[in-house]
């Protein structure tokens, strides 16, 4: 019986993995790549303006048809190369706790992706019309800060959690960014 259950579990994992098809995207002209779910499209300027109404909007974002689940990515003009991961986690935690409405921390840690250390902050927050699940990644890229934010509405996170987590692990930086 255990073998049957184990086989069914493995079969289910293979099915889920094969159904999460993805396509490779490039961050600007940097050579930084990651895989996004096939159904995710580049967000229009109207959707970007509605989703990020302040001046801190990312330069690039892709998302599902509703715009409720997105992957935003950007290079920010902040040199964090001399800061330790623990320092960055502390600074980001304090800042976000002050400015993000209704923040509830899930995780604050470092994460190794493709041999590089990333700060990983996972939290939920309140938006005007729903709660949002955020998984933010940040690392140094030359004299800039590379940031990814994988987020989804409370209603969509169950559907997209696995795809977003899989996408996070596909981020790849060219050797020049090390």
Order of alpha helices (4+ residues) and beta strands (2+ residues): alpha-beta-beta-beta-alpha-beta-beta-alpha-beta-beta-beta-beta-alpha
